[in-house]
């Protein structure tokens, strides 16, 4: 029995290594073939699921037809239609970026550093420069232009800036919460079906449960602490893990799925934690970092340090000034020097990440089809 188990584990390890070699830059033809076949299988499965939910599909199509007619029929309602269209696309944009942030764009890089953080920083810098957050719409949010009316110096408040960027920040946070659902559903399905999913994080979680009592290193103890918090405290434990920047939160999703925590308990706590609590913490941090008077006070305090104060103060001042120039410019003042190069590099970086993300999806789907073939081979051997 032990020998059979050892042979089975060794065979699974070899099969896994074989699947991991099915990638575009090693086996391009096989990878593309498997990707195409896996796509056809998924389309077939989705079609069958939609057919079984015909009533929901018909209701959705009827609603879509009514909305389409409302959108194209002329009338006084068009001003509200255009307003809702703008808001819905704006919210969908940030929700999409939040979902991509959870999956890391295939590279582990979060979209907060690329999109939301710079957006909040630019709004903060512009608010203190304009002494207002009433930027004309349009062109805001595509471009920030100070309003024409005279505003009293120093009239801008921290709460006004928080309110200005609340919608996009909360939508981004909601997207990150949605992006945490796949580990939960994967672990839940594996527990209900008794199958062993081919997922490194889930296998690591299973091993952690087996060796929980003998874990000594800090990483294992931290993961075990997250697992115990989520399992024993429930809703508030999930809320606590989701409310702080936590690289181990995927483990919380796997834990909730493995122990069959109800969906709305997990998703509700994750949504509140990420879209409300954590998002306000991150937003407040960025706003304070780029708030003019608060930063100036901090820099002046640094300058008051005996002996080394002035030498420490100068780099901070230069850095903050560079950030203001880079992240905020008005349409009548022209582009800062080097902005074109910065924009060009940023665009190329985003293009590279998106391409890598698409390649990772192709490789993953091809490997999923290879796993189907291996499982079919296992089942045929068992029936002999």
N, C-alpha and C positions, 0 to 999 in steps of 0.2 A: 504494500500500500504506500509506504514511504517512497519506494523507488518509483512507483507510478506517478506520485505527486511531483517528485523531482523532475521526472521526464516531461511531465505536462508543463511545469513551470519553465523548463528550458526551451520547450517548443514554443510556448507563448512569447518568450523573450526573443527567439529567433524570428518569429513572425512579425513581432513589433519592429525589430530592426529592419526587416525586409520592407515593411510598409513605410517606414521613415525614409527609406532610400527612393521612394517614388515621389520625386520632386522634378520640377520643370528643367532645372539646370543639370540634372543627372540622367533622367529618362524622359525626355520631352514628349516623345510619341506616345509612350505608355501612359504618362500622366494626363495628357490631353484626352486620350481615348477613355480612360477611367473617369475623368471629370465629366465628359459628355454623357457616359452611361449613367453615372450617379445623378446627374441633372435630370435625365429622363425618368429615372426611378422616383426621384423626389417630386417631379411634376405629376407623375401618375398617382402617387400617394396623396398629394394635395388635392388633385381632382376628385379622388374618391371621397376624401374628407368633406370637400365642398358639396358633393352630391348628397352626402348623408345629412348635410345641414342646408338643404334647399330653401327652407323657409327663411333662414337668416340671410342667405345670399340674395333671395328675391327682395326682401325688405331693404337690404343695403342698396341694391340696384335701383329700386324705386326712389329711395331717398336721394341717391346720386342724380337721378333724372330730374327730380324736383329742384335740387340745388343748381343743376346745370341750366335749367330753364330760367330760374331766378337770376342767375348770373348774366345771361345773354339778353333777357327781355328788358327793353328800355323803360325807364320810369324814375320817379323820385327816390325810389329805394336804392338806386345805384350808388349814391354816396355812402350808404351804410355797407353795401356789398364791398366796395373798394376798401373801406376801412377794415372790415373783417378779413378780407383777403390779405391785406398787408400784415395784420396782427397774426393770422394763422400761419403765414409763411415764415414770419419772424420767429414765432414759437417753435415751429417744426424745425427750423434751422438749428436752434440751440438744443432742442431735444435730440436731434440727430448727432450733433457734436458731443453731447453727453454720452450717448450710447457708444459712439466711437471711442470716447475716452475710457470707458470701462473695458473695452476689448483692446485698448492700447494701439489701435491702428496697425496691429500686427508687429509693432516694434516696442511696445511698452511705454510709448510717449503719450502723455495725457494732453488733451486739447485745451485744458485750462491754461497751460503755459503758452499755448500758441494763439488762442482766440479770446477766451473770456477774461483772463488776467489782463492782457493788453487793452481790451475794450474798457474794463472798469478803470484802469489806470488813465487812459486817454480822457474818459469822461470826468474823472476826478481833477486832472490837470486843467482841463478846459473849464470846469466849473469854478475853480479858484481864479483862473485868468479872466473869465467873463463875469464873475460874481453872480452867476445865475446858472440854472440847469434848463432854462426854457429855450433850448436850441431850436431854431426853426425846423419844421417838418413839412415837406422835405427841405433840405437834404439829409437831416439826421434820420437814421443812424449811419448812413453811408459816409457822411462828412459832417464835421462839427463846425458851426459858424456861430459866433457870439450874436445874441439878439441886439437889435438896434436901440432898444430903450435904455435909458440911463438907470443904473442900479447902484445902490450904496455900497461903498467899499466894505468888505468883510461881512456882507449880509448872507453869504452862503453858509449852510449848516451841514453837519455830517449826516443827519437824518435825510436831508433833501437829496444828497448824492446816493444814499442807500436806496431811497425810494425810486430814484431815476433808473437804476440798473437792476431793480428787484425782479422784474419780469424775466429778463434774459438769464439772470443768475438762477432763479428757481426752475426755469425750463431746463437749463443745463443740468441742474441737480436731479430733476426728475428723469432726465435721460440716463444719467449714471445709475439711478436706481433700477431702471428698466434693464440696463446692461448687466445687472447682477443676477438676473433671473435664470440664465442658462445653467450655471453651476447648481442652483437649487433644483431645477427640473431634472437635470441629469442624475443627481444623487437620489432624488425622490423616486424616479422611474426605476433606477437600479435596485433600490430597497424593495419596492413593491413587486418587481419582477424576479428578484433574486439573481439578476445578471451581474456580471462584473464589467463595468464600462472601461473602455480603453482611454483612461484619462489620468495623467500623471498626478494631478492634484487630488483626485479621488483615491488613487492607490496610496499616495502619501498619507491621506487621512486615515485609510484603513490600517496602514502600518502604525500610525501614531496611536490609534485606539488599542492595537495589540501590545505596544510597548509603552503604554502611558505611565505605568508605575515605575519603570526603570529609566525614564527620560531624565537626563542630567544637563544637557546643553541649553543655553538661553533660548535659542530659536524654538526648540521643541517645547520648552516650558511655556513660552509665549503663545504658541499655537494651542497648547493644551488649555491655557487660561482662557483664550477666546472660546474654545469649544465648550468648556465648563460654564462660562458666563452665559453663552447663548442657550445651552441646554437647560440650565437650572433656573435662570431668571426669566427666560422667555421673551415676551415683547420688549420689556425694558432693557434686557441684555442686548438684544438685536439693535434697539435704538441707541444704546451707548456705543456699540461698535460702529454703527453707521454715522454717528454724529461727530466723529473725530477722524482726521486723516489716518487711515488704517490700511496698510498694504496687505494685511491678513484677512480682509473682509471676505474674500472669495471662500476662505475656510468657513466663515459664518454661514454663507449660503449653502455650502456642501453639508455642514452640520445640520442646518434646518431641514434640508431635503432628506438627509439620512435618517433623522429622528422623526420624520413626518410631521413637522410643524405646519399648521394650517397656512395656506397660501396668503390669505389676507393678513395674518399675524406677521409673517415674514415681510411681505411687500409693503404693508402699511407702515411698519416700523422703519423699514429701509427708506421709504419715500419721505417720511417726516424727518428722519435723521439726515439724509443727504440733501433734500431739496429745501429744507427749512433751517435746521440747526447748523449743520456743517457749512452750508452755502453762505449763511450770514457770518459765520466765523471767518471763512476765507475772504468774503467780500469786505468785511470790516478790516481785515489785515491789509489788503491791497489799498483800500481807501486811505487808511492811516499812513501807510508807507508813502503814498503820493499826495497827501494833504499838505498844502503849503505851510500853514502856520504851525501845525503839529510837528512837521519835519524840521522846520527852522528852529523850533524850541529844542528839539532833540539834538540838532547839530550844535546849537549854542551851548547846551549842557556838555557835549563832548569837548567843545573848545575850552570849557572852564576847568577841565582836568589839569592839574599842575604838571608842568614840564612837557608832557607829551601831547597835551590837548590840541594846540594849534596844528601840529603835524598830522594828527588824526582827523582834524576837522576838514582840512583841505580836500582830501580824497572824497569824503562824503559829499561836499558841496559840488565838486566837479561831476560826480556820478549822478546826483539828482538833477543837475542842470542838463546833463546829456540825455537823461530820460525824458525830461520835459520837452526838449527839442525833438527827440525821436518820436515820441508818442502823441504829440499834439502840435498841430499847425493849422492856421486859418487860411481860407481860400485866397485872401488878398495879400498874404505875406509870402506866397510862393513856397516851394518845397525846400526843406533844409538840405544842405549839402550832404551828399552821400545817401539820401533817402531812396533814390532810384536803385542804387546798388543793393541797399538793404531790402527793398521790396522785391527786387529780382531774386536775391538769395532766398528770401522767405517763400516766394512762389515756387521756386525749384525744390525747396525742402518739402513743401506740402505735396507737390506732384510725386516726388520720390516715395514719400510715405504712403500715399494713396496707391501707387503702383505696387509697392511691396505688399500692401494690404490685400489687393486683388490677387496677387500671386499666391499669398498665403491661403486665401480662400480656395483657389484652384487646387493647390497641393493638398489641402485638408479634405476636399471632396473626393479627390482621386484616392487618397488613403482610406477614406470611408468605404469606397467601392472595393478596394483591395481587402478590407476587413470583411466585407460581405462574402467575398469569394472564399476566404479562409474559414469563416464560420460555416459556409455551405459544405466545405470539405470535411470539417469536423463532424457535422451531422450525418454525412454520407458514411463516414467511417464507423459511427456509432450504430448505424442501421445494418451494417454488414454482419 
